[in-house]
Amino acid sequence: MIRRTITLAALALSSCATPAPAQTPALTQQATALPHAFEAGWKGEKVCESLFENDKLRAGRCTFPPGVGHERHFHRPHWGYIVTDSTMRITDASGTNVRVLKAGTSWWSDGIAWHQAVNIGETTGVYIIYEPK
């Protein structure tokens, strides 16, 4: 397995001008009743682990073997990085779709009120999520 190293300095996330969760339009009252992505699991088992946390940033790694998913949860604003390829079926307020996710790609999200997912592919998906506080 090829390992990729990401440094927090390279991301410069601590200097991001990110709205506070209460000001983020995607985060509604419904979201606050759901577990945060790092706390949500799958069939009673954790899928995310904490990698780092301080007063400015929280980082975690989420791992989804084939057939394993992530129960309904919300996200605060975050940056994510795909470590390994996977095929996920993702359901949110706009419906259900299948996404083929490629290692080495990343994304920014202003927050997600809710979604849930399951790995429908044949490979284990691994994602790193950096969340400014």
C-alpha positions in Angstrom: 0.0 0.0 0.0 1.3 3.4 -0.9 1.2 5.9 1.9 0.6 9.6 1.3 1.6 12.2 3.9 -0.5 15.3 4.4 0.9 18.0 6.7 -1.4 20.4 8.5 0.9 23.3 7.5 0.4 22.5 3.9 -3.3 22.6 4.3 -3.2 25.9 6.2 -6.6 25.2 7.6 -6.1 27.0 10.8 -6.2 30.3 8.8 -9.4 29.4 6.9 -12.2 31.9 7.3 -15.0 29.4 7.9 -18.4 30.4 9.3 -19.3 29.0 12.7 -21.5 25.9 12.5 -24.6 27.8 13.6 -24.1 30.3 10.7 -23.7 27.6 8.0 -26.9 27.3 6.0 -26.6 23.5 5.5 -26.6 22.9 9.3 -30.2 23.1 10.5 -31.9 22.0 13.7 -32.4 18.6 12.2 -28.6 18.2 11.9 -28.0 19.0 15.5 -30.2 16.1 16.5 -28.0 13.7 14.4 -24.5 12.4 15.3 -21.5 14.2 13.9 -19.6 12.2 11.2 -16.8 11.2 13.6 -19.3 9.8 16.2 -21.7 8.1 13.7 -21.0 4.5 13.0 -22.4 1.5 11.2 -24.5 -1.2 12.9 -23.1 -0.2 16.3 -19.4 -0.2 15.2 -17.3 3.0 14.8 -16.0 3.7 11.3 -14.1 6.9 12.1 -11.1 7.5 14.4 -9.7 10.7 15.7 -6.2 11.5 14.3 -5.7 15.0 15.8 -7.6 17.6 17.8 -6.8 21.0 19.2 -8.7 24.3 19.7 -8.5 25.1 16.0 -8.8 21.8 14.1 -10.2 18.3 14.3 -9.0 15.5 12.0 -10.2 12.0 11.5 -9.9 8.9 9.3 -13.0 7.0 8.2 -12.7 3.5 6.8 -15.4 1.6 4.9 -14.8 -2.0 3.9 -17.1 -3.4 1.2 -20.7 -3.6 2.6 -20.0 -1.1 5.4 -21.5 2.3 5.6 -22.0 5.3 7.7 -25.4 5.9 9.4 -27.2 9.2 8.9 -25.0 12.0 10.3 -24.1 15.6 9.7 -20.9 17.4 8.9 -19.6 20.9 9.9 -17.6 22.7 7.2 -14.6 20.5 6.3 -11.9 19.5 3.8 -11.6 15.8 2.9 -9.1 13.7 1.1 -9.7 10.3 -0.5 -6.9 7.8 0.5 -8.2 4.7 -1.4 -10.6 4.2 -4.3 -14.2 3.2 -3.4 -17.7 3.1 -4.8 -20.2 4.6 -2.4 -24.0 4.8 -2.5 -24.8 8.2 -0.8 -28.3 9.4 0.2 -29.0 12.9 1.2 -32.0 15.4 1.0 -31.7 15.5 -2.8 -31.9 11.7 -3.3 -29.6 8.7 -3.7 -26.7 8.4 -6.1 -23.6 6.3 -6.6 -20.2 7.9 -6.6 -17.0 6.3 -7.8 -14.3 8.0 -5.6 -10.7 8.1 -6.7 -7.6 8.1 -4.4 -5.7 11.4 -4.4 -8.7 13.6 -4.8 -10.1 16.1 -2.3 -13.1 18.2 -1.6 -14.3 21.2 0.4 -17.8 21.2 2.0 -19.5 24.1 3.7 -21.4 21.6 5.8 -24.0 18.9 5.3 -27.2 18.8 7.2 -27.4 15.1 6.8 -26.4 12.2 4.6 -25.7 8.5 4.9 -23.6 6.1 2.8 -22.7 2.5 2.2 -19.7 1.1 0.3 -21.1 -0.9 -2.6 -17.8 -1.5 -4.2 -15.1 -4.2 -3.9 -12.4 -2.2 -2.2 -12.1 -0.6 1.2 -12.6 3.2 1.1 -10.5 5.4 3.4 -11.1 9.2 3.8 -9.3 11.8 5.9 -11.4 14.7 7.1 -10.0 18.0 8.5 -12.6 20.2 10.2 -11.7 23.7 11.3 -13.4 24.7 14.6 
